């Protein structure tokens, strides 16, 4: 999971369940086996190209996740 996508997750979760609940989920996520990856230039370019193509259906966070999955051949 990308580090900046966690911010979007926190925002969305907090909007529905409140900030404290979002922090609990954040703690669970960060202590899980999920690897949190930083963003680099290659990933940013890939995500931007996806956003340009699918601007009306994908969020930027989704584009980053798809770009990471493609780069890691996880699709």
SVG drawing of the C-alpha trace seen along z (x, -y; Angstrom):
<svg xmlns="http://www.w3.org/2000/svg" viewBox="-20 -14 32 24">
<polyline fill="none" stroke="black" stroke-width="0.4" points="0.0,0.0 1.3,-3.5 1.9,-5.9 -0.2,-8.7 -3.1,-6.3 -3.3,-5.8 -4.1,-9.5 -7.1,-9.1 -8.2,-6.0 -8.0,-7.9 -10.0,-10.7 -12.7,-8.5 -12.9,-6.3 -13.0,-9.3 -15.7,-10.9 -18.0,-8.0 -16.8,-6.6 -14.9,-9.5 -11.3,-10.4 -10.6,-8.1 -11.9,-5.1 -9.7,-6.1 -6.7,-6.2 -7.4,-2.7 -7.7,-1.4 -4.4,-3.2 -2.7,-1.5 -4.0,1.9 -2.9,1.3 0.6,0.2 1.0,3.2 -0.2,5.6 1.9,7.6 1.0,5.0 4.0,3.3 3.8,-0.5 5.7,-1.9 6.8,-5.5 6.1,-7.3 9.0,-7.7 9.2,-9.6 8.5,-6.5 5.4,-5.7 4.2,-9.3 4.6,-9.4 2.7,-6.1 -0.1,-7.2 -0.4,-10.6 -0.7,-8.8 -3.5,-6.6 -5.3,-9.6 -5.1,-11.4 -6.7,-8.4 -9.3,-7.5 -9.8,-11.0 -13.6,-10.5 -13.6,-7.1 -10.4,-6.8 -9.2,-8.8 -5.5,-9.7 -5.0,-7.3 -6.5,-4.5 -4.1,-5.4 -1.1,-5.1 -2.3,-1.8 -2.8,-0.5 0.6,-1.8 2.2,-0.1 0.4,3.2 1.4,3.0 5.0,2.2 5.2,5.2 3.4,7.4 0.6,8.0 -2.2,7.6"/>
</svg>
